[in-house]
Amino acid sequence: MTGSTRLVRAHVLLLSADDKETTAMTLFKFEMRKTRLQFRRIEEDLRALEDLAKSSQVQTDLLDAQARLFADIHFLFVCLKIMDSLFYKMEKYFPEDSRLKELRNRYSSVLHDYGDFRDDLEHIEDRPGEGVTGLGSTFGTFFNFGDRQIDIGSEQKATVEKFYAEVASVYEGILKKSRGESGQQLLRLSGHVKIP
């Protein structure tokens, strides 16, 4: 390799294809790490936009900052949609466990709303005939699209953190119980991976 070019590889321990149950948890943890980064980036983007609006920056700088904010919001929704999809798989692996169903019931509105917003943003090119006139807007810690609004601030981040912690605790307990000693080994491996 020359100059500043370097290979960056995401190293996530994925066990064999025969162990989809543990792989789902590993990927769920990795998505949460990305989700945390997105919440942090959105906070930084909002502060940067506010600072730019107060200064006499050129219009291009404001447009770039706005594009960065909306890209980070969109990717937050993508990460949360992936977490929801992984959680759905985790539920399917252990359909008899009522604790997972209870978590789904408790957090379904949050997960569903993020998925809807992600779908709308990813298919915005199909929306002009449906009366969509903008790419969305922010007001404080809320993102607005059409006539709907969703929190992208610290309160919602706390809800997502709580969801993650509860799912991780319940699911790792299910894995441990279902695997016996091999479950212990898998939990040791997941600790070794250092995904939160």
FIMAR-218578 format. One record per residue: residue number from 0; residue in one letter; x, y, z of N, C-alpha, C in turn. Coordinates in steps of 0.02 Angstrom, whole numbers, plus 32768, in hexadecimal, padded with zeros to 4 digits. Layout:
BEGIN
<rec NUM,'A',<X,Y,Z>,<X,Y,Z>,<X,Y,Z>> ...
REM end
This chain:
BEGIN
<rec 0,'M',<802A,7FC5,8000>,<8000,8000,8000>,<802C,803E,8000>> <rec 1,'T',<8012,8071,7FDF>,<8039,80AE,7FDA>,<8015,80E9,7FFB>> <rec 2,'G',<803A,811A,800F>,<801E,8157,802C>,<7FF0,8149,8066>> <rec 3,'S',<7FB7,816B,8067>,<7F89,8165,809F>,<7F53,8131,8092>> <rec 4,'T',<7F59,810B,805D>,<7F28,80D8,804E>,<7F32,809E,807D>> <rec 5,'R',<7EFB,8089,809D>,<7F01,804F,80C8>,<7EC0,8028,80C6>> <rec 6,'L',<7EC8,7FE9,80D2>,<7E8F,7FBC,80D3>,<7E6C,7FC0,8116>> <rec 7,'V',<7E2B,7FCB,8114>,<7E04,7FCD,8152>,<7DD2,7F94,814C>> <rec 8,'R',<7DD4,7F68,817C>,<7DA9,7F2E,817B>,<7D82,7F2B,81BC>> <rec 9,'A',<7D41,7F24,81B6>,<7D18,7F1B,81F2>,<7D1F,7ED3,8208>> <rec 10,'H',<7D3A,7ECA,8244>,<7D44,7E86,825E>,<7D0E,7E76,8290>> <rec 11,'V',<7CDF,7E4F,827B>,<7CAA,7E38,82A7>,<7CAB,7DEC,82A5>> <rec 12,'L',<7CB0,7DCE,82DF>,<7CB3,7D85,82E2>,<7C6F,7D68,82D0>> <rec 13,'L',<7C6C,7D48,8297>,<7C30,7D24,8283>,<7C41,7CDB,8287>> <rec 14,'L',<7C19,7CB7,82AC>,<7C26,7C70,82B4>,<7C0F,7C4D,8275>> <rec 15,'S',<7C0B,7C0D,8276>,<7BF8,7BE8,8239>,<7BB1,7BF8,8224>> <rec 16,'A',<7BA2,7BE9,81E6>,<7B5E,7BF3,81CC>,<7B2C,7BC9,81F3>> <rec 17,'D',<7B45,7B96,8215>,<7B19,7B6C,823D>,<7B04,7B8E,827E>> <rec 18,'D',<7B23,7BC6,828E>,<7B12,7BE8,82CC>,<7AF5,7C2D,82BE>> <rec 19,'K',<7ABD,7C2D,829B>,<7A9C,7C6C,828A>,<7A84,7C91,82C8>> <rec 20,'E',<7A74,7C6D,82FC>,<7A5A,7C8C,8338>,<7A8D,7CBB,8358>> <rec 21,'T',<7ACB,7CA4,835E>,<7AFF,7CCD,837C>,<7B16,7D04,834C>> <rec 22,'T',<7B19,7CF4,830C>,<7B2C,7D25,82DA>,<7AFB,7D60,82DB>> <rec 23,'A',<7ABB,7D52,82E3>,<7A89,7D88,82E6>,<7A98,7DB7,8320>> <rec 24,'M',<7AAC,7D9C,835A>,<7ABC,7DC6,8393>,<7AFB,7DEF,8386>> <rec 25,'T',<7B2C,7DD1,8367>,<7B6A,7DF4,8358>,<7B5C,7E2F,8329>> <rec 26,'L',<7B34,7E23,82F6>,<7B23,7E58,82C7>,<7AF7,7E8D,82E8>> <rec 27,'F',<7ACB,7E79,8314>,<7AA0,7EA7,833A>,<7ACC,7ED7,8362>> <rec 28,'K',<7AFF,7EBD,8383>,<7B2D,7EE6,83AA>,<7B54,7F17,837D>> <rec 29,'F',<7B68,7EFE,8343>,<7B8D,7F29,8314>,<7B61,7F62,82FB>> <rec 30,'E',<7B22,7F54,82EC>,<7AF3,7F88,82D5>,<7AE7,7FBB,830C>> <rec 31,'M',<7AE6,7FA5,834B>,<7ADD,7FD4,8381>,<7B18,8003,8386>> <rec 32,'R',<7B53,7FEA,837A>,<7B8F,8015,837A>,<7B88,804B,8344>> <rec 33,'K',<7B71,8036,8308>,<7B66,8066,82D2>,<7B2F,8098,82E4>> <rec 34,'T',<7AFB,8080,8305>,<7AC3,80AB,8319>,<7ADB,80E0,834A>> <rec 35,'R',<7B03,80CD,837A>,<7B1E,80FD,83AA>,<7B47,8133,8386>> <rec 36,'L',<7B6F,811E,8357>,<7B97,814E,8330>,<7B6A,817E,830B>> <rec 37,'Q',<7B34,8166,82EF>,<7B06,8191,82C9>,<7AE4,81C4,82F7>> <rec 38,'F',<7ACE,81AF,8331>,<7AB0,81DF,835F>,<7AE3,8216,8370>> <rec 39,'R',<7B21,8201,837D>,<7B56,8232,838D>,<7B63,8261,8352>> <rec 40,'R',<7B65,8245,8316>,<7B72,826E,82DB>,<7B3A,82A1,82D0>> <rec 41,'I',<7AFC,828B,82DB>,<7AC3,82B8,82D3>,<7AC8,82F3,8304>> <rec 42,'E',<7ADA,82E5,8342>,<7AE4,831B,8373>,<7B18,834C,835A>> <rec 43,'E',<7B50,8331,8341>,<7B86,835C,8328>,<7B6F,8383,82EB>> <rec 44,'D',<7B4B,8363,82BE>,<7B32,8384,8282>,<7B03,83BE,8293>> <rec 45,'L',<7AD6,83B3,82C3>,<7AA7,83E7,82D7>,<7ACC,8423,82F5>> <rec 46,'R',<7AFF,8416,831E>,<7B27,844C,833B>,<7B4C,8472,8304>> <rec 47,'A',<7B6A,844D,82D5>,<7B90,846D,829F>,<7B62,8498,8273>> <rec 48,'L',<7B27,8480,8265>,<7AF8,84A7,823D>,<7AE3,84E7,8261>> <rec 49,'E',<7AD8,84E1,82A2>,<7AC6,851C,82CA>,<7AFE,854F,82C9>> <rec 50,'D',<7B3C,8538,82D0>,<7B76,8565,82CE>,<7B7C,8586,828A>> <rec 51,'L',<7B72,8560,8255>,<7B78,857C,8211>,<7B41,85AF,8204>> <rec 52,'A',<7B06,85A2,821E>,<7ACE,85D1,8213>,<7ADB,8613,8235>> <rec 53,'K',<7B01,8613,826C>,<7B10,8651,8291>,<7B49,8679,8270>> <rec 54,'S',<7B72,8656,8247>,<7BAB,8678,8229>,<7B99,868E,81E2>> <rec 55,'S',<7BC8,86AC,81C1>,<7BBD,86C2,817C>,<7BDD,8692,814B>> <rec 56,'Q',<7BD2,8652,8157>,<7BEF,861F,812B>,<7BCD,8621,80E6>> <rec 57,'V',<7BF2,860A,80B5>,<7BD5,8608,8071>,<7B9E,85D3,806E>> <rec 58,'Q',<7B71,85DC,8040>,<7B37,85B0,8038>,<7B4C,8567,802E>> <rec 59,'T',<7B84,855C,800C>,<7B9B,8517,8000>,<7BAA,84F3,8041>> <rec 60,'D',<7BC8,8516,8070>,<7BD7,84F7,80B1>,<7B97,84E2,80D5>> <rec 61,'L',<7B64,850D,80D2>,<7B24,84FD,80F1>,<7B04,84C1,80CF>> <rec 62,'L',<7B06,84C0,808E>,<7AE8,8488,8068>,<7B0D,8446,8077>> <rec 63,'D',<7B4F,844A,807C>,<7B76,840D,808D>,<7B65,83F4,80D3>> <rec 64,'A',<7B5F,8423,8102>,<7B4F,8410,8148>,<7B09,83F3,814B>> <rec 65,'Q',<7ADB,8410,8125>,<7A97,83F5,8124>,<7A96,83AF,8105>> <rec 66,'A',<7ABA,83A6,80CF>,<7ABD,8364,80AE>,<7ADB,8330,80DD>> <rec 67,'R',<7B0F,8344,8103>,<7B2E,8316,8133>,<7AFC,8302,8169>> <rec 68,'L',<7AD6,8332,8183>,<7AA4,8323,81B5>,<7A70,82F2,819A>> <rec 69,'F',<7A56,82FF,815F>,<7A22,82D4,8144>,<7A3C,828F,8131>> <rec 70,'A',<7A7B,828B,811C>,<7A9A,824A,810F>,<7AA1,8222,8150>> <rec 71,'D',<7AB5,8244,8186>,<7ABC,8222,81C6>,<7A78,820D,81E3>> <rec 72,'I',<7A45,8236,81D9>,<7A02,8222,81EF>,<79EB,81E5,81C9>> <rec 73,'H',<79F4,81E6,8187>,<79E0,81AE,815E>,<7A05,816E,8174>> <rec 74,'F',<7A46,8173,817F>,<7A6B,8137,8192>,<7A58,811F,81D9>> <rec 75,'L',<7A45,814D,8205>,<7A2B,8138,8246>,<79EE,810B,823C>> <rec 76,'F',<79C1,8121,8210>,<7985,80F9,8202>,<7997,80B6,81E4>> <rec 77,'V',<79CA,80B4,81B9>,<79E0,8075,819B>,<79F9,8046,81D2>> <rec 78,'C',<7A23,805F,81FF>,<7A3E,8035,8235>,<7A06,8019,8261>> <rec 79,'L',<79D6,8043,8272>,<799F,802D,829D>,<7972,7FFB,8278>> <rec 80,'K',<796A,8003,8238>,<7943,7FD3,8211>,<7967,7F8F,8210>> <rec 81,'I',<79A8,7F90,8209>,<79CF,7F51,820A>,<79CA,7F31,824F>> <rec 82,'M',<79CE,7F59,8284>,<79C5,7F3D,82C8>,<7981,7F1C,82CF>> <rec 83,'D',<794E,7F3C,82B4>,<790B,7F1F,82B6>,<7908,7EDE,8290>> <rec 84,'S',<7927,7EDB,8255>,<7928,7E9E,822D>,<794D,7E66,8251>> <rec 85,'L',<7985,7E77,8271>,<79AA,7E45,8297>,<7981,7E2D,82D3>> <rec 86,'F',<7960,7E5B,82F5>,<7936,7E47,832E>,<78FE,7E19,8317>> <rec 87,'Y',<78E2,7E26,82DD>,<78AF,7DFB,82C0>,<78CA,7DB4,82B7>> <rec 88,'K',<7907,7DAF,829C>,<7927,7D6D,8293>,<7932,7D4B,82D7>> <rec 89,'M',<7949,7D72,8307>,<7956,7D56,834A>,<7916,7D3A,8368>> <rec 90,'E',<78DE,7D5D,835D>,<789D,7D44,8375>,<788B,7D02,8352>> <rec 91,'K',<789A,7CFE,8312>,<7888,7CC2,82EB>,<78B2,7C85,8301>> <rec 92,'Y',<78EF,7C92,8317>,<791A,7C5B,832E>,<7900,7C3C,836F>> <rec 93,'F',<78DF,7C64,8398>,<78C5,7C4C,83D8>,<787B,7C62,83E1>> <rec 94,'P',<784F,7C4A,83B6>,<7809,7C61,83B7>,<77E4,7C50,83F7>> <rec 95,'E',<77FC,7C1F,841B>,<77D9,7C0B,8458>,<77E7,7C39,8494>> <rec 96,'D',<7817,7C65,848D>,<782A,7C8F,84C6>,<77FE,7CCE,84C7>> <rec 97,'S',<77D5,7CD4,84FA>,<77A6,7D0C,84FE>,<77C8,7D4F,850E>> <rec 98,'R',<7805,7D4C,852A>,<7828,7D8A,853B>,<7838,7DB3,84FC>> <rec 99,'L',<784A,7D90,84C6>,<7858,7DB4,8487>,<7819,7DD3,846B>> <rec 100,'K',<77E2,7DAE,846E>,<77A2,7DC9,8456>,<778E,7E07,847F>> <rec 101,'E',<779A,7E05,84C0>,<7789,7E3D,84EB>,<77B3,7E7A,84D9>> <rec 102,'L',<77F4,7E6F,84CA>,<781F,7EA7,84B5>,<7807,7EC3,8473>> <rec 103,'R',<77F3,7E98,8445>,<77D9,7EAF,8404>,<779B,7EDB,8410>> <rec 104,'N',<776E,7EC4,843A>,<7732,7EEB,8448>,<7742,7F2E,8466>> <rec 105,'R',<7772,7F2F,8494>,<7783,7F6D,84B6>,<77A5,7FA0,8489>> <rec 106,'Y',<77CF,7F88,845A>,<77F6,7FB6,8431>,<77E0,7FB9,83E8>> <rec 107,'S',<77A9,7F97,83D7>,<7796,7F92,8390>,<7787,7FD6,8370>> <rec 108,'S',<776A,8004,8394>,<775A,8044,8375>,<7799,806A,8363>> <rec 109,'V',<77CB,8069,838F>,<780A,808B,8380>,<782B,806C,8343>> <rec 110,'L',<7830,802A,8342>,<7850,8007,830B>,<782A,8012,82CA>> <rec 111,'H',<77E9,800F,82CD>,<77BF,8017,8292>,<77C7,805E,8275>> <rec 112,'D',<77C6,8091,82A0>,<77CB,80D6,8288>,<780D,80E2,8264>> <rec 113,'Y',<7844,80CA,8280>,<7885,80D3,8260>,<7886,80B0,821C>> <rec 114,'G',<786A,8074,8219>,<7867,8050,81DA>,<783F,8075,81A5>> <rec 115,'D',<7807,8093,81BA>,<77DE,80B9,818B>,<7803,80F6,8170>> <rec 116,'F',<7825,811A,819D>,<784B,8154,8187>,<7883,813F,8157>> <rec 117,'R',<78A4,8109,8168>,<78DA,80F1,813C>,<78BF,80E0,80F7>> <rec 118,'D',<7886,80BD,80F5>,<7868,80AB,80B5>,<7856,80E9,808C>> <rec 119,'D',<783A,811B,80AD>,<7828,8158,8089>,<7865,817B,806C>> <rec 120,'L',<789A,8180,8094>,<78D6,81A2,807C>,<78F9,817A,8045>> <rec 121,'E',<78F9,8139,8049>,<791A,8111,8017>,<78F4,810C,7FD5>> <rec 122,'H',<78B4,811D,7FD8>,<788C,811A,7F9A>,<786E,815E,7F8B>> <rec 123,'I',<7893,8193,7F9B>,<7879,81D6,7F91>,<786E,81E6,7F48>> <rec 124,'E',<7893,81C5,7F1C>,<788A,81D1,7ED5>,<7845,81BC,7EBC>> <rec 125,'D',<7824,8191,7EE2>,<77E1,817B,7ED0>,<77AB,81A8,7EEC>> <rec 126,'R',<77BC,81DA,7F14>,<778C,8201,7F3A>,<7771,8240,7F19>> <rec 127,'P',<7791,825D,7EE4>,<7778,829D,7ECC>,<772E,829F,7EBC>> <rec 128,'G',<7714,826B,7E9F>,<76CD,8269,7E8F>,<76A0,8262,7ECB>> <rec 129,'E',<76BE,8257,7F06>,<7697,824D,7F43>,<7696,828B,7F70>> <rec 130,'G',<76AB,82C2,7F54>,<76A8,8301,7F7A>,<76E4,830F,7FA6>> <rec 131,'V',<7719,82E8,7FA1>,<7755,82F6,7FC8>,<7779,8330,7FA8>> <rec 132,'T',<7783,8365,7FCE>,<77A1,83A1,7FB2>,<77E6,83B1,7FD0>> <rec 133,'G',<77FD,838A,8000>,<783D,8398,801F>,<7861,8358,8032>> <rec 134,'L',<789F,8361,8047>,<78C8,8328,805C>,<78C4,831C,80A7>> <rec 135,'G',<789A,8342,80C8>,<7894,833D,8110>,<78AE,837D,8130>> <rec 136,'S',<78A4,8382,8170>,<78BD,83BC,8195>,<78CB,83A8,81DD>> <rec 137,'T',<78F3,83D0,81FD>,<7900,83C4,8244>,<78E8,8401,826B>> <rec 138,'F',<78D1,83F4,82A7>,<78C1,8429,82D6>,<78D6,840F,831A>> <rec 139,'G',<790A,842C,8335>,<7926,8412,8373>,<7940,83CC,8367>> <rec 140,'T',<7927,839D,838E>,<793E,8357,8387>,<790A,832D,8363>> <rec 141,'F',<78E1,834C,833A>,<78AE,8327,8316>,<78BA,832C,82CB>> <rec 142,'F',<78AF,82F4,82A9>,<78B1,82F2,8260>,<786A,82ED,8248>> <rec 143,'N',<7859,8318,8218>,<7815,8319,81FC>,<7819,8305,81B3>> <rec 144,'F',<77EB,82DB,819F>,<77E6,82C8,8158>,<779C,82C2,8149>> <rec 145,'G',<7785,82EB,8119>,<773E,82ED,810C>,<771A,8307,8149>> <rec 146,'D',<76E9,82E2,815F>,<76C3,82F7,819A>,<76D5,82CF,81D8>> <rec 147,'R',<770F,82AD,81D6>,<7724,8283,820E>,<7764,829F,822D>> <rec 148,'Q',<7770,828D,826C>,<77A9,82A6,8291>,<77C6,826D,82BB>> <rec 149,'I',<7809,826C,82C1>,<7829,823A,82EB>,<7864,8259,8310>> <rec 150,'D',<786E,8245,834D>,<78A4,825E,8377>,<78E6,8240,8361>> <rec 151,'I',<7919,826A,8359>,<795C,8252,8347>,<798E,8269,837C>> <rec 152,'G',<7975,827C,83B7>,<79A0,8297,83EB>,<79AE,8268,8424>> <rec 153,'S',<79C5,8283,845B>,<79DD,825B,8493>,<79A5,8232,84B4>> <rec 154,'E',<7968,824B,84B4>,<7932,8224,84D2>,<7926,81E3,84AB>> <rec 155,'Q',<7925,81E9,8469>,<791B,81AD,8440>,<7959,8180,8444>> <rec 156,'K',<7994,819E,8448>,<79D0,8176,844F>,<79CC,814C,848F>> <rec 157,'A',<79B3,8169,84C5>,<79AC,8144,8504>,<797B,810A,84FC>> <rec 158,'T',<7945,8114,84D6>,<7915,80DE,84CA>,<7935,80A6,84A2>> <rec 159,'V',<795C,80B8,846F>,<797E,8085,8447>,<79B1,8060,8471>> <rec 160,'E',<79D6,8084,849C>,<7A07,8063,84C8>,<79E4,8031,84F7>> <rec 161,'K',<79AA,8045,8510>,<7985,8019,853D>,<796D,7FDA,8518>> <rec 162,'F',<7953,7FE5,84DC>,<793E,7FAD,84B1>,<7979,7F7D,84A6>> <rec 163,'Y',<79B2,7F99,8492>,<79ED,7F71,8484>,<7A01,7F48,84C1>> <rec 164,'A',<7A07,7F69,84FB>,<7A1D,7F47,8538>,<79EE,7F0F,854B>> <rec 165,'E',<79AD,7F1B,8545>,<797C,7EE7,8557>,<797F,7EAC,8527>> <rec 166,'V',<7983,7EBA,84E6>,<7987,7E84,84B5>,<79C7,7E5C,84BF>> <rec 167,'A',<7A00,7E7F,84C7>,<7A40,7E5C,84D0>,<7A3E,7E2F,850E>> <rec 168,'S',<7A24,7E48,8544>,<7A21,7E21,8582>,<79F4,7DE3,857B>> <rec 169,'V',<79B8,7DEE,8560>,<798A,7DB6,8558>,<79A5,7D83,8527>> <rec 170,'Y',<79BD,7D9B,84EE>,<79D3,7D6D,84B9>,<7A11,7D45,84CE>> <rec 171,'E',<7A41,7D66,84ED>,<7A7C,7D42,8504>,<7A6A,7D0E,8539>> <rec 172,'G',<7A39,7D1E,8563>,<7A20,7CED,8594>,<7A00,7CB1,8571>> <rec 173,'I',<79DA,7CBE,853C>,<79BB,7C87,8516>,<79F1,7C5C,84F6>> <rec 174,'L',<7A23,7C7C,84D8>,<7A5A,7C56,84B9>,<7A7E,7C2B,84EC>> <rec 175,'K',<7A8D,7C48,8525>,<7AB1,7C23,8559>,<7A88,7BE6,856F>> <rec 176,'K',<7A49,7BF1,857B>,<7A1E,7BBA,8591>,<7A17,7B84,855B>> <rec 177,'S',<7A0F,7B99,851D>,<7A03,7B69,84E7>,<7A43,7B43,84D4>> <rec 178,'R',<7A7C,7B60,84E3>,<7ABB,7B41,84CE>,<7AE0,7B1D,8506>> <rec 179,'G',<7ACC,7B28,8543>,<7AF0,7B09,857A>,<7B38,7B21,857A>> <rec 180,'E',<7B66,7AF4,857D>,<7BAD,7B05,8580>,<7BC3,7B28,8541>> <rec 181,'S',<7BAA,7B14,8507>,<7BBE,7B37,84C9>,<7BA7,7B7F,84CB>> <rec 182,'G',<7B6F,7B8D,84ED>,<7B58,7BD2,84F5>,<7B8B,7BFA,851C>> <rec 183,'Q',<7BA9,7BDC,854F>,<7BDD,7BFF,8575>,<7C17,7C10,8548>> <rec 184,'Q',<7C2A,7BE1,851E>,<7C61,7BED,84F1>,<7C51,7C25,84C0>> <rec 185,'L',<7C14,7C27,84A5>,<7C01,7C5B,8476>,<7BFF,7C9F,8498>> <rec 186,'L',<7BE9,7CA1,84D6>,<7BE9,7CE1,84FA>,<7C2F,7CF9,8507>> <rec 187,'R',<7C5D,7CCC,8515>,<7CA3,7CDF,851D>,<7CBE,7CFC,84DB>> <rec 188,'L',<7CAD,7CDB,84A3>,<7CC3,7CF4,8462>,<7CA7,7D39,8454>> <rec 189,'S',<7C66,7D44,8463>,<7C49,7D85,8456>,<7C69,7DBA,8482>> <rec 190,'G',<7C7E,7DA8,84BF>,<7CA3,7DD7,84E9>,<7CE7,7DE8,84CC>> <rec 191,'H',<7D05,7DB7,84AB>,<7D46,7DC1,848C>,<7D43,7DF0,8450>> <rec 192,'V',<7D09,7DF1,842F>,<7D02,7E1A,83F3>,<7D01,7E64,8404>> <rec 193,'K',<7CED,7E75,8441>,<7CEC,7EBA,8458>,<7CB9,7EE5,8432>> <rec 194,'I',<7C81,7EC8,841F>,<7C4A,7EF0,8406>,<7C1E,7EFC,8442>> <rec 195,'P',<7C11,7F3B,8453>,<7BFF,7F52,8496>,<7BE5,7F1F,84C6>> 
REM end
